Amino acid sequence: MTTRRYLVLGGTGFIGNHLLATLASTGCKVTVLSRNREQRRAVNVLPNVRTYSVDVYDRAVLEKHLAGSDAVINLVGILNETGSDTFTHAHVDLTASVIAACQQTGVRRIHQMSSLNAGNRASKYLKTRGEAEAQVRNSGMEWTIYRPSVVYGPDDGLVFRFLKLLQMGPLLPLAQPHAKFAPAWVGDVAQAIGRCLADRSSIGRIFELYGPDTLELVQIVRMIRDTAGLKRVVLPLPALLGHLQAWTAELIPGKPFSRDNFHSLGVDSVGTQDGFGDLGIVPRRFAALLPELLGHYSRARQLDLARATQER
């Protein structure tokens, strides 16, 4: 049986890190292109996975590493713009380069990470996700597109970002508190991609990947707070104050929140077509996995409280 070969862009990111662990166990050979392979050192020791630090926007580099691949998996995406790293550059321009490199090297199969609500003009993030999808669908290639809701898991940008914010003070003002999500477990998303790689019936299909529970953002943040055992007030903000918070946050180094994020949250991230079900995957429940995710933090906090009690 011929060994399958895949090229992964964005493999050192959150979803990519989990997908590579899934692929490494299947015996296929995976090449990962990243701007900084040291971001996820654990990836570098996975069997049959080779990581290269390169400029993924360089067509010549893409063509060099694509040659001989059975498929390319494009997981690259950003949530905020920084300098020249814009939504158009990361989502639209890169996708165009990947498609052109595939056509040049004869690679026919592309797997494209996108987002629920891709194409919605409420935000630049969603708009450019839709533009990238359109390029893939019109490429003449054998494509599969993934549209997840918010994805959570170890070291994610949801649970652990809000845990950090909750730790910063007794009060957490929350913009867009009633935004709705159906959180998807990162392991389920990785499994979905893995199944599509092995199944040609997934060609020409868009899979909406979302969990079984629809939750408002304020519910999610309060669940994180309660599971972590923190005594904090989560204060829902009206739209005007929420927009002001987003504008202010853009001035903070690292831009933890932006006006574009605010506008994206104005569109509920809840699917209508059960992609997990179509792939025979039973998605995990957010409430069931949250204690496991925060278990290390909770145990460390309990030890700190015990030490503090003994010292009194």
N, C-alpha and C positions, 0 to 999 in steps of 0.2 A: 504494500500500500504506500502511495506517494505521501511524503511528509508535507503538510500544508505550511505555507509561508505567509506571514502577515506583516505589514508595515503599520505601526501605530503612531499617530501624531497626538501629542498630549498625554502620553502614557505615564508621565510622572505626576499628573494631576490627581485629584481625589478619586474620580471614577476610574481613571486609567490604572491607578495603583491596584485597585481591586480586580479589574479585568485581567491584568497581567498575571496575577496570582491564579486566576481561573484558567487562563490559557496555558500557563506553564505546566499544569497538571495533565494536559491533553496530549502532550508529545509533539505539538506543532513548534515551528521555529518562528520567533517574533523579533522583529527589529523595531526599536523605539527611537524616535527622533525627538530631542528635547533641547530647549535653550540652555538647560542646566541639569545635567544628569545627576548632580550631587544633591538635588532637592529631595530625592527619594532613594537613598543609598540601598535600601532593602531590595529595590527592583533589580539592582546590578548583580545580585547573587541568585536570582531565580534561574532555574535550569532552562536552557533553550531560549533565553532572552538576552539580547545584546542591545545596549543603549549607547547612543552617540549624541554628544553635545554639538549641535549644528544650528544654523539659521534655517528654520523650517520654511521661511518665506523665499528661500533661494531655489529657483526652479531647477538649476543644475544639480543641486544637492538632492532634491526630491527625486529626480530622474535616476540618479546614481543608486539610491537606496531602494527605489521602487522596482527596479529591474529584477524579474524573476519572482515577484510576489504574486500570490493568488488573490489578495485583496488588500485594500487600504482601509484603515479605521481612523476616521478623523474625529477626535474627541476635543479638539481645541475650542475653547470658549472663554470669554472674560465677562465679568459682571460689572466692571467699572472701567472707564477709559483713563489712561495715564499717558500723557505726552503723545508720542506717535502710535502708541498701542491703543488704537481706536476700535470701536465695534466693527466698523466697515473693514478695517485692515485685518482684524482677527477672524471675523466670520465670513465676510464676502470675498475679499481679495485672496485670502489663503485658500478658500474652497476653490476659487477659480484656478489658482496655481496647481492645486492637487489634481483637479480634473484634467488640466492641460498636460501635466506630467504623466498621468495615467494614460492618456491618449497617445502620448509620444512613446511610451514604453510598452504599450499593449496590455496594460492591466485593465480588466473589464469590470471588476467588482469593487464597489465603494459602500462603506457603512458610515453614515453621517449622524453625529450627535447633534440634536437640536433642543427644542424646548416646547412644552405645552404653550399654546397661544402664539407660536411662531408666525410672523407675518402681521400680527396685530400692530397697528401704528401708534399705540399708546406710548411706546417707549422706543428708543433707538436700539436697545438690546433685542426686543422682540421683532422689530422691523427687520433688522439685519439677519436675525436667525431665519426669518422667512425668505429673505433674498438669497441666502446661502442654499436653503432647501430648493428654491426654484432652479438654481443653477444645477444642482444635483439631478433633479427630476428631468431637466431638459438636456442632460449631458449625453444621452444615448448609452450610458453605462448601465450595468446591472446594480441597482441601488437599493439600499434599505435605510430608512430614516427612523431615529428614535426620538420621541418627544416625552421626556420625563417631567413629572411635577418636581417639587423640591426634593433633592436626594439627601438622605442622612446616613450617618455611619461614623466610625471612628475618625476623629480629627476632621470632621466636616465643617462646613460654613454655616450650618444652622444651629444644631444643638450646642456646639462648643463656642460658637460666636456669641450666642445669647448667654451662655453660662459665664463667659468672661465679662460681658456687660453687666450681668446681675451681680457679679462679685465686686463691681467698682463702687457701689454705693447703695444706700437704703431705698432709693427710688429709681425706677427705670421708666422714663417716658417712652411711649411706643407709638410710632407712626403707623398708619394703615392697620389698626388693630383688628379690623374685621375682614381683612384679606383672607381668602380661603385657599387651603392647600390640601392635597391628598398625598402626604409624604411617602416617598418610595425608598425602601432599604437598598443601600448601595450594592449589597450582595445579590439582590434580586435583579437589579439593573445589569450587573455584570453577567449574571446567568442568562438573561434575555439575549444579550449580544452574543454570548457564546453559542446559544442554540441557533440563532439566525446564521452564524458563520457556517454551521454544519447543515443548514437546511435551505436548499435552493427555492423552496416555496415561499421564502421570505422576500424574494426579489420583487421589487416594485411595490413594496408595502411600507406604510407608516405605522409604527407601533407607539401608541400612547401608553406610557408606563407610570402608573400611579397606584398608591396604596389603597387599602379598603376603607380607610377612615377619612372623612372630610372634616378638617379642623380649621378654626379661625386662628390667625397669628397670635392673638392674645391668649387663646387656649394653649397653644403650643408653648409659649414662653412661661405661662404659669405652671404647666406640667413640668417643664425643665426646672423651674424654681423649687417646686414642691418635692420633686424626686431628688434634687440635690440637697434638700433640707435647709434651704436658705430662707431667711425672713426678710422678704423684700416686697415693696409695693410696685406692682406693674400698673402704670397709669396710661390708659388709652388716650391718645391725643386726637382732637378734632382735625379735620383736613387742613385748615390753614396753619395750625401750629405744627402739624406733621410735615408740611411742605417747608416750613421755616427750619425745622430740625434737619431736614435733608440738605437744604442749602448751606446750613452752618457746618454740617458734617463733611461737606466737600472741601472745606478749608483745613481739615485735620489731616496731618500726614498719614498716608495709607488709605485715605478716603473710605472710612468704614461704611458710609451710607451716602447715597447721592440722590439728586432729583430724578434721575433716570430710574434708579431703583424704586423710588416712590411711585413713579408712574407705572412701572411694571407691576407693582403690588396692587394697583387699581384694577387689574384684570385677574379674576379668580383662576388659580392654577389647579383646575379640576377637570379631569378628562371625561370623555363620553364613550370611548371605545376601549374595551378592556384588552389591552395588548398583552398583559401578563397571562390572562385567561386563554388568549389565542395561542400562546406558547406553552400552555400547560404548567404555568408557574403559579403557585398560591402565594401572593405577596404577604410579607410580614406586617404585623400591626405595630404602629408607632408606640402605643402605650405599653405594649408587652416588651419591646426591646429597649425602651428608654432606661429602665433600671440597670440593665446590663451595660449599656453605653456609659452610664455615669457611675457604675459600680466602683471603679478605682477612685474617682474623686470622692464619692461618699465615704468609702472606707478610710481614706486619708484624712478626711474632715473629722470623722468619728475618733480617730487616733489623736488628732490635735486637741479635740475637746476633752478627751480622757486625760491627756497629759496636763492640760490647763487645770482640770479639776484636781488632779493629784498635787499640783504645785501650790494650791491655795492653802 
